[in-house]
Amino acid sequence: MTEGQLETVLAELARLREDDGARREVLDRASVSMLHRPALGGQLIARICATEETAPELEPLAELLGSALDAARIARENRKKRGSAFLQTLGDAVALASGQGRLSPFHRLLLASAWTRNGLAAPASLELSATDIDASGLAPGIPDRTEADALLDDLFQNLIEQTEGDALALHAALTETFPAMPPEMRWHVIRVSTERAEPIHARLTCFWLLDRDAAIRIAAARALADRAANGALTAELAGRIVVLRNWMPPDEARGQVDKAVKLSMRSGLTAGGTPAPWITHSVMATLPDGGGAQSIAISLQSGGRRMVAMLLLKQGHGVKDAYTIACNSASEQKALIQRVKDEAGAVSVPASWMERALSVALADGLAAGLPPAPGLVEIAELCGLDRLRAEAVTTEALIDALPAAERLRSLSVQARGKLIKASEGWWDRHEIVQSWFEESDPAHEVLEGTRSPRSVEAALWRWLGTRRDYWARVVARAADVLAAAGDQEGMSRSMLNFLG
């Protein structure tokens, strides 16, 4: 994509303002093109910095940036160098704009939000210094902490009203501004929130403890320990952190949470009861795609209220995303579940499978030092998963636990061969299997250094040998989902045999 094509994309987005599907297609194509021409990312940042806050073209520019950041994150997770190269180019462009004084406070917040929303650490150059804040008039001179906290209380109240009391939305609104704040201001916001007794701030505290930024986790955990030392920890919050500490990496933050738990126990405080879970009508799960990502949709009801909880699990990353969608009616809820089934090939699984899959995903993430997405706190509460714990399961153990494992060991070579041949039809029945292929840079590098067909094949098999556990786990997880779904077609047995 050239600079002229960038203008064409922006014009297309403006023209298709009312057609979400068509806009998504334009953004997807443009994002892939930009990854191959990182310089366009720098031009995009420059355009955003030069665009006024009220200009109508700012919306498509920000939308294109968000889409490109998401594509770059996925590429990097899938071990493609162009993802990292593109993010580096964008970061350099932001640093250049900051150094040249072209980043207003508004643009810093806009860019910080774009990076954070797409699960990326924002460039350090977005951070406002104390001098910048004084010069901008964002925070006029404050004589004492009392007045400062009063201003912060007003900020919390305004954000709570804007998010309609949704704790997860409030958390997102705050964390999206954090990269533009000086560290001391960031930690102060977290501390004040953690010290507050209102239920919405108790939830915020839980979300801070699961932030993927270790510094944010530590700030919240220290404030929590101080609160426990002062005897100000509520029974309800104490009960929550007893569970949450099992979802946290074994670092300083978890140590501070353990300290808070011990202090509360010494004071005689007992963990409070958990709210009654909602009724679970159904659980739908997709097979994992080639990147190891798997979606789960849960249909929930409490009285006249209905919602769908969504989870994204990713191999090597744990619980990547967790959020809920409120539904106005039973028909709207059913339509959403049907859409997940039709578009992603999801199958119906029992709730017990979901809890087991979450336990394994928690352990998978913690092995990489990653806590689960904060939204898991609410979903676990809604689904009654008050005993959810991380459970590390090896690929071999996952395979051995599959229902057909024992029977397949007794099959003849011919019978196993027939099942392996049946793998030819996998992607006809489950479209997601078409994403099961290697496209990482290391795989391409292996093939680029070979010449003859025989050497290509030999190099490919050597490379695949290094990826055997990864793909065995993807296939085993797929077989596990199908077995849990009843697997009337016997595809899970075919997959399990393929692993042998």
C-alpha positions as CSV (number, residue, x, y, z in Angstrom):
1,M,0.0,0.0,0.0
2,T,1.4,3.4,-1.0
3,E,0.7,6.8,0.5
4,G,-1.9,7.4,-2.2
5,Q,-3.5,4.1,-1.3
6,L,-3.6,5.3,2.3
7,E,-5.8,8.2,1.1
8,T,-8.0,5.8,-0.8
9,V,-8.5,3.7,2.4
10,L,-9.5,6.8,4.4
11,A,-11.9,7.8,1.7
12,E,-13.4,4.3,1.6
13,L,-13.9,4.3,5.4
14,A,-15.7,7.6,5.2
15,R,-17.9,6.3,2.4
16,L,-18.8,3.1,4.2
17,R,-19.6,4.8,7.5
18,E,-22.9,2.9,7.9
19,D,-21.6,-0.5,6.7
20,D,-19.7,-2.2,9.5
21,G,-18.9,-5.4,7.6
22,A,-17.5,-3.6,4.6
23,R,-15.5,-1.3,6.8
24,R,-14.0,-4.3,8.5
25,E,-12.9,-5.8,5.2
26,V,-11.3,-2.5,4.2
27,L,-9.4,-2.2,7.5
28,D,-8.2,-5.9,7.4
29,R,-6.8,-5.5,3.9
30,A,-5.2,-2.1,4.7
31,S,-3.7,-3.5,7.9
32,V,-2.0,-6.4,6.2
33,S,-0.7,-4.1,3.5
34,M,0.7,-1.7,6.1
35,L,2.6,-4.5,7.8
36,H,4.6,-5.0,4.6
37,R,5.3,-1.2,4.4
38,P,6.1,-0.1,7.9
39,A,7.0,3.4,6.8
40,L,3.2,4.0,6.2
41,G,2.8,3.4,9.9
42,G,5.0,6.4,10.6
43,Q,3.1,8.5,8.1
44,L,-0.2,7.5,9.8
45,I,1.2,8.6,13.2
46,A,2.2,11.9,11.6
47,R,-1.2,12.4,10.1
48,I,-2.9,11.7,13.4
49,C,-0.7,14.2,15.3
50,A,-1.4,16.9,12.7
51,T,-5.2,16.4,12.9
52,E,-7.3,18.6,15.1
53,E,-9.4,17.0,17.9
54,T,-12.7,18.0,16.2
55,A,-11.7,17.1,12.6
56,P,-14.0,14.5,11.1
57,E,-11.1,12.6,9.5
58,L,-9.7,11.8,12.9
59,E,-12.1,8.9,13.5
60,P,-11.1,6.8,10.4
61,L,-7.4,7.6,11.1
62,A,-7.7,6.3,14.7
63,E,-9.7,3.3,13.4
64,L,-7.0,2.4,10.9
65,L,-4.3,2.7,13.6
66,G,-6.2,0.4,15.9
67,S,-6.7,-2.2,13.2
68,A,-3.0,-2.0,12.2
69,L,-1.9,-2.4,15.8
70,D,-4.1,-5.4,16.3
71,A,-2.7,-7.0,13.1
72,A,0.9,-6.3,14.2
73,R,0.2,-7.8,17.7
74,I,-1.1,-11.0,16.1
75,A,1.8,-11.2,13.7
76,R,4.3,-10.8,16.5
77,E,2.5,-13.5,18.6
78,N,2.7,-15.8,15.6
79,R,6.5,-15.1,15.4
80,K,6.5,-12.9,12.3
81,K,9.2,-10.3,12.3
82,R,7.1,-7.8,10.3
83,G,4.8,-7.4,13.4
84,S,7.7,-6.4,15.6
85,A,9.2,-4.2,12.9
86,F,5.9,-2.4,12.3
87,L,5.4,-1.7,16.1
88,Q,9.0,-0.5,16.3
89,T,8.4,1.9,13.4
90,L,5.2,3.2,15.1
91,G,7.0,3.7,18.4
92,D,9.8,5.6,16.7
93,A,7.3,7.8,15.0
94,V,5.6,8.6,18.3
95,A,9.0,9.4,19.9
96,L,9.9,11.7,17.0
97,A,6.5,13.5,17.3
98,S,7.0,13.9,21.1
99,G,10.5,15.2,20.7
100,Q,9.4,17.7,18.1
101,G,6.6,19.0,20.3
102,R,3.8,17.7,18.0
103,L,2.0,15.6,20.6
104,S,-0.7,17.5,22.5
105,P,-2.2,16.0,25.6
106,F,-5.2,15.0,23.6
107,H,-3.1,13.1,21.0
108,R,-1.1,11.4,23.8
109,L,-4.3,10.1,25.3
110,L,-5.7,9.0,21.9
111,L,-2.5,7.1,21.0
112,A,-2.2,5.6,24.6
113,S,-5.8,4.3,24.2
114,A,-5.1,2.7,20.8
115,W,-2.1,0.7,22.1
116,T,-3.8,-0.3,25.3
117,R,-7.1,-1.4,23.7
118,N,-5.1,-3.7,21.4
119,G,-3.2,-5.4,24.3
120,L,0.1,-3.7,23.7
121,A,2.5,-1.8,25.9
122,A,2.3,1.8,24.8
123,P,5.5,3.7,23.8
124,A,7.2,5.3,26.8
125,S,7.4,8.6,24.9
126,L,3.6,9.1,25.3
127,E,4.2,9.7,29.0
128,L,3.5,13.3,30.1
129,S,6.1,14.8,32.4
130,A,5.2,16.9,35.4
131,T,6.4,20.0,33.4
132,D,4.1,19.0,30.5
133,I,1.1,18.7,32.8
134,D,1.8,22.1,34.5
135,A,2.2,23.8,31.1
136,S,-1.0,22.2,29.7
137,G,-3.1,23.3,32.6
138,L,-4.4,19.8,33.0
139,A,-3.7,19.8,36.7
140,P,-3.3,23.3,38.2
141,G,-1.3,23.7,41.3
142,I,-2.7,21.7,44.2
143,P,-1.8,22.9,47.7
144,D,-2.3,19.6,49.6
145,R,-3.3,15.9,49.3
146,T,-6.8,16.5,50.6
147,E,-7.6,18.8,47.6
148,A,-5.8,16.4,45.2
149,D,-7.9,13.5,46.4
150,A,-11.0,15.5,46.1
151,L,-10.2,16.2,42.5
152,L,-9.5,12.5,42.0
153,D,-12.9,11.7,43.6
154,D,-14.6,13.9,41.1
155,L,-12.7,12.1,38.3
156,F,-13.9,8.7,39.6
157,Q,-17.4,9.9,39.9
158,N,-17.5,11.3,36.3
159,L,-16.0,8.1,34.9
160,I,-18.5,5.9,36.9
161,E,-21.4,8.0,35.4
162,Q,-19.9,7.7,31.9
163,T,-19.5,3.9,32.2
164,E,-22.9,3.5,33.9
165,G,-21.3,1.8,36.9
166,D,-19.7,-0.9,34.9
167,A,-16.5,-1.8,36.8
168,L,-14.8,-3.4,33.9
169,A,-15.6,-0.5,31.6
170,L,-14.3,1.9,34.3
171,H,-11.1,-0.2,34.5
172,A,-10.6,0.1,30.8
173,A,-11.2,3.8,30.8
174,L,-8.6,4.4,33.4
175,T,-5.9,1.9,32.1
176,E,-6.2,3.5,28.6
177,T,-5.0,6.8,30.1
178,F,-2.2,5.3,32.2
179,P,0.5,5.3,29.5
180,A,0.1,9.1,29.2
181,M,0.5,9.7,33.0
182,P,3.7,10.1,34.9
183,P,4.3,6.9,37.0
184,E,3.8,8.7,40.3
185,M,0.3,9.9,39.2
186,R,-0.5,6.4,37.9
187,W,0.4,4.8,41.3
188,H,-1.6,7.5,43.2
189,V,-4.7,6.8,41.2
190,I,-4.4,3.0,41.9
191,R,-3.7,3.6,45.6
192,V,-6.7,6.0,46.1
193,S,-9.0,3.5,44.3
194,T,-7.7,0.6,46.3
195,E,-8.3,2.5,49.6
196,R,-11.9,3.3,48.7
197,A,-14.6,1.1,50.3
198,E,-17.3,1.3,47.6
199,P,-18.0,-2.1,45.9
200,I,-17.0,-0.7,42.4
201,H,-13.5,0.1,43.8
202,A,-13.3,-3.3,45.3
203,R,-13.8,-4.7,41.9
204,L,-11.2,-2.3,40.4
205,T,-8.7,-3.5,43.0
206,C,-9.2,-7.1,41.7
207,F,-8.7,-5.9,38.1
208,W,-5.5,-4.0,39.0
209,L,-4.2,-7.2,40.6
210,L,-4.6,-9.0,37.2
211,D,-3.1,-6.3,35.1
212,R,-0.5,-7.6,32.6
213,D,1.7,-4.7,33.7
214,A,3.7,-5.9,36.7
215,A,4.1,-2.4,38.0
216,I,0.4,-1.9,38.2
217,R,-0.1,-5.2,40.0
218,I,2.6,-4.3,42.5
219,A,1.1,-0.8,43.1
220,A,-2.4,-2.3,43.8
221,A,-1.0,-5.1,46.0
222,R,1.1,-2.8,48.1
223,A,-1.9,-0.5,48.7
224,L,-4.0,-3.6,49.5
225,A,-1.4,-4.8,52.1
226,D,-1.4,-1.4,53.7
227,R,-5.2,-1.4,53.9
228,A,-5.1,-4.9,55.5
229,A,-2.5,-3.6,58.0
230,N,-4.9,-0.8,59.0
231,G,-7.7,-3.3,59.5
232,A,-9.7,-1.8,56.7
233,L,-10.1,-4.8,54.4
234,T,-13.7,-6.0,54.0
235,A,-14.7,-9.6,54.3
236,E,-15.9,-9.7,50.7
237,L,-12.6,-8.3,49.2
238,A,-10.6,-10.7,51.5
239,G,-12.6,-13.6,50.0
240,R,-11.9,-12.5,46.5
241,I,-8.2,-12.1,46.8
242,V,-7.9,-15.5,48.4
243,V,-9.0,-16.8,45.0
244,L,-7.2,-14.2,42.9
245,R,-3.8,-14.9,44.4
246,N,-3.9,-18.3,42.6
247,W,-4.3,-16.5,39.3
248,M,-1.3,-14.3,39.7
249,P,2.4,-14.9,38.7
250,P,4.7,-15.7,41.7
251,D,6.2,-12.2,42.0
252,E,6.3,-9.3,44.4
253,A,2.6,-8.5,43.8
254,R,1.4,-11.9,44.8
255,G,3.7,-11.7,47.8
256,Q,2.0,-8.5,48.9
257,V,-1.4,-10.1,48.4
258,D,-0.4,-13.0,50.6
259,K,0.7,-10.5,53.2
260,A,-2.8,-8.9,53.0
261,V,-4.5,-12.3,53.4
262,K,-2.3,-13.1,56.5
263,L,-3.0,-9.8,58.1
264,S,-6.7,-10.0,57.6
265,M,-6.7,-13.6,59.1
266,R,-4.8,-12.4,62.1
267,S,-7.3,-9.7,62.7
268,G,-10.1,-12.3,62.8
269,L,-11.6,-11.3,59.5
270,T,-13.2,-14.3,57.6
271,A,-13.8,-14.4,53.9
272,G,-17.2,-13.2,52.9
273,G,-19.7,-15.2,51.0
274,T,-19.9,-15.2,47.2
275,P,-22.9,-13.9,45.3
276,A,-25.3,-16.5,43.9
277,P,-24.3,-17.5,40.4
278,W,-26.4,-16.9,37.3
279,I,-28.2,-19.7,35.5
280,T,-26.0,-21.1,32.8
281,H,-28.2,-22.0,29.8
282,S,-25.4,-23.1,27.4
283,V,-21.7,-23.1,26.8
284,M,-20.3,-23.0,23.2
285,A,-16.6,-23.5,22.3
286,T,-14.7,-23.4,19.1
287,L,-11.8,-25.6,18.1
288,P,-8.5,-23.8,18.5
289,D,-7.2,-22.1,15.4
290,G,-3.7,-22.4,14.0
291,G,-2.5,-19.7,16.4
292,G,-3.8,-21.6,19.3
293,A,-6.7,-19.3,19.9
294,Q,-10.1,-20.7,21.1
295,S,-13.3,-18.9,21.9
296,I,-16.0,-19.7,24.5
297,A,-19.5,-18.2,24.7
298,I,-21.6,-18.7,27.8
299,S,-25.4,-18.0,27.8
300,L,-26.4,-16.7,31.3
301,Q,-29.6,-15.5,33.0
302,S,-30.5,-14.1,36.4
303,G,-34.2,-13.3,36.7
304,G,-35.1,-11.0,33.8
305,R,-31.5,-10.1,33.1
306,R,-29.6,-12.0,30.3
307,M,-26.1,-11.8,29.0
308,V,-23.5,-13.7,27.0
309,A,-20.0,-14.1,28.5
310,M,-17.1,-14.3,26.1
311,L,-13.7,-15.8,26.7
312,L,-10.6,-16.1,24.5
313,L,-8.0,-18.7,25.4
314,K,-4.7,-18.8,23.6
315,Q,-2.0,-21.4,23.7
316,G,1.1,-19.9,25.4
317,H,-0.8,-16.8,26.5
318,G,-3.6,-18.1,28.8
319,V,-6.9,-16.3,29.2
320,K,-6.3,-13.5,26.7
321,D,-9.8,-11.8,26.9
322,A,-12.9,-12.0,29.0
323,Y,-16.0,-9.8,28.8
324,T,-19.8,-9.9,28.9
325,I,-22.4,-8.6,26.5
326,A,-25.8,-7.6,28.0
327,C,-28.8,-8.8,26.0
328,N,-32.2,-7.1,26.0
329,S,-34.2,-10.3,25.4
330,A,-34.0,-14.1,25.1
331,S,-34.2,-13.8,21.3
332,E,-31.3,-11.4,21.2
333,Q,-29.3,-13.8,23.4
334,K,-30.1,-16.8,21.3
335,A,-29.3,-14.9,18.1
336,L,-25.8,-14.0,19.5
337,I,-25.1,-17.6,20.4
338,Q,-26.3,-18.8,17.0
339,R,-24.0,-16.2,15.4
340,V,-21.0,-17.6,17.3
341,K,-22.0,-21.1,16.2
342,D,-22.5,-20.2,12.5
343,E,-19.5,-17.9,12.1
344,A,-16.9,-19.6,14.3
345,G,-18.1,-23.2,14.1
346,A,-18.6,-23.4,17.9
347,V,-20.1,-26.6,19.4
348,S,-22.0,-27.1,22.6
349,V,-20.0,-28.4,25.6
350,P,-20.8,-29.0,29.2
351,A,-20.0,-26.3,31.9
352,S,-17.6,-28.8,33.5
353,W,-15.5,-28.8,30.3
354,M,-15.3,-25.0,30.5
355,E,-14.0,-25.0,34.0
356,R,-11.4,-27.5,33.2
357,A,-10.3,-25.6,30.1
358,L,-10.0,-22.4,32.1
359,S,-7.9,-24.1,34.7
360,V,-5.5,-25.3,32.1
361,A,-5.4,-21.9,30.4
362,L,-4.7,-20.2,33.7
363,A,-1.6,-22.4,34.2
364,D,-0.6,-21.9,30.5
365,G,-0.6,-18.1,31.0
366,L,1.1,-18.2,34.4
367,A,3.9,-20.3,32.9
368,A,4.6,-17.3,30.7
369,G,4.3,-14.9,33.6
370,L,0.9,-13.7,32.4
371,P,-2.2,-13.4,34.6
372,P,-5.7,-13.8,33.0
373,A,-7.7,-11.0,31.5
374,P,-9.3,-9.0,34.4
375,G,-12.8,-9.7,33.0
376,L,-12.4,-13.3,34.2
377,V,-13.2,-12.1,37.8
378,E,-16.7,-11.2,36.8
379,I,-17.3,-14.2,34.6
380,A,-16.1,-16.6,37.3
381,E,-18.5,-15.0,39.7
382,L,-21.4,-15.2,37.2
383,C,-20.7,-18.9,36.5
384,G,-20.1,-19.9,40.1
385,L,-16.4,-20.7,39.6
386,D,-15.4,-19.7,43.0
387,R,-12.9,-22.5,43.3
388,L,-11.2,-22.0,39.9
389,R,-7.5,-22.7,40.1
390,A,-4.6,-23.0,37.7
391,E,-3.9,-26.6,36.7
392,A,-0.8,-27.4,34.6
393,V,-1.4,-30.2,32.2
394,T,1.2,-31.6,29.9
395,T,0.4,-32.4,26.3
396,E,0.9,-36.1,27.0
397,A,-1.5,-35.9,30.0
398,L,-4.1,-34.0,27.9
399,I,-3.9,-36.8,25.2
400,D,-4.1,-39.6,27.8
401,A,-7.2,-38.1,29.4
402,L,-9.2,-38.2,26.1
403,P,-12.1,-40.7,26.2
404,A,-10.9,-42.7,23.2
405,A,-7.2,-42.9,24.2
406,E,-7.2,-46.3,25.8
407,R,-9.3,-48.0,23.0
408,L,-7.1,-46.5,20.3
409,R,-4.0,-48.1,21.7
410,S,-5.5,-51.5,21.0
411,L,-6.3,-50.8,17.3
412,S,-4.5,-52.5,14.5
413,V,-2.1,-50.7,12.2
414,Q,-4.7,-50.9,9.4
415,A,-7.5,-49.5,11.6
416,R,-5.2,-46.6,12.7
417,G,-4.3,-45.9,9.1
418,K,-8.0,-45.5,8.2
419,L,-8.5,-43.0,11.0
420,I,-5.4,-41.0,9.8
421,K,-6.8,-41.0,6.3
422,A,-10.0,-39.6,7.6
423,S,-8.1,-36.5,8.5
424,E,-8.5,-35.4,4.9
425,G,-12.1,-34.5,5.7
426,W,-11.4,-32.5,8.9
427,W,-11.6,-29.1,7.3
428,D,-14.7,-29.9,5.4
429,R,-16.6,-30.4,8.7
430,H,-14.7,-27.7,10.7
431,E,-13.6,-24.7,8.6
432,I,-11.2,-23.5,11.4
433,V,-8.9,-26.5,10.7
434,Q,-7.9,-24.6,7.5
435,S,-5.9,-22.3,9.7
436,W,-3.7,-25.2,10.9
437,F,-0.5,-24.4,9.0
438,E,2.9,-23.0,9.8
439,E,3.5,-19.4,8.5
440,S,6.0,-18.1,11.0
441,D,9.2,-16.5,9.8
442,P,11.4,-19.3,11.2
443,A,9.5,-21.8,9.1
444,H,10.0,-19.7,5.9
445,E,13.7,-19.3,6.8
446,V,14.1,-23.1,6.9
447,L,12.6,-23.5,3.4
448,E,14.4,-20.5,1.9
449,G,17.8,-22.1,2.4
450,T,17.0,-25.3,0.5
451,R,17.1,-26.1,-3.2
452,S,16.1,-29.6,-4.3
453,P,12.6,-31.1,-3.5
454,R,14.3,-33.7,-1.4
455,S,16.2,-31.2,0.7
456,V,13.0,-29.1,1.0
457,E,11.1,-32.1,2.4
458,A,13.9,-33.0,4.8
459,A,14.3,-29.5,6.1
460,L,10.5,-29.2,6.5
461,W,10.3,-32.4,8.6
462,R,13.3,-31.4,10.7
463,W,11.5,-28.1,11.4
464,L,8.2,-29.7,12.2
465,G,9.9,-31.9,14.7
466,T,10.7,-28.8,16.7
467,R,7.0,-27.8,16.6
468,R,5.6,-31.2,17.4
469,D,4.5,-30.4,21.0
470,Y,2.8,-27.2,19.8
471,W,0.8,-28.9,17.1
472,A,0.1,-32.0,19.2
473,R,-1.4,-29.7,21.8
474,V,-3.6,-27.9,19.2
475,V,-4.9,-31.1,17.8
476,A,-5.4,-32.6,21.3
477,R,-7.4,-29.5,22.4
478,A,-9.5,-29.8,19.3
479,A,-10.2,-33.5,20.0
480,D,-11.0,-32.7,23.6
481,V,-13.7,-30.1,22.5
482,L,-15.2,-32.6,20.1
483,A,-15.3,-35.4,22.6
484,A,-16.9,-33.1,25.2
485,A,-19.5,-32.1,22.5
486,G,-20.5,-35.7,21.9
487,D,-18.6,-36.1,18.6
488,Q,-21.2,-38.1,16.7
489,E,-18.9,-38.2,13.6
490,G,-15.9,-39.8,15.4
491,M,-13.6,-37.0,14.4
492,S,-12.1,-36.7,17.9
493,R,-11.0,-40.4,17.6
494,S,-9.4,-39.6,14.2
495,M,-7.6,-36.6,15.7
496,L,-6.4,-38.6,18.7
497,N,-5.1,-41.4,16.4
498,F,-3.3,-38.8,14.3
499,L,-1.4,-37.8,17.4
500,G,-0.1,-41.3,17.8
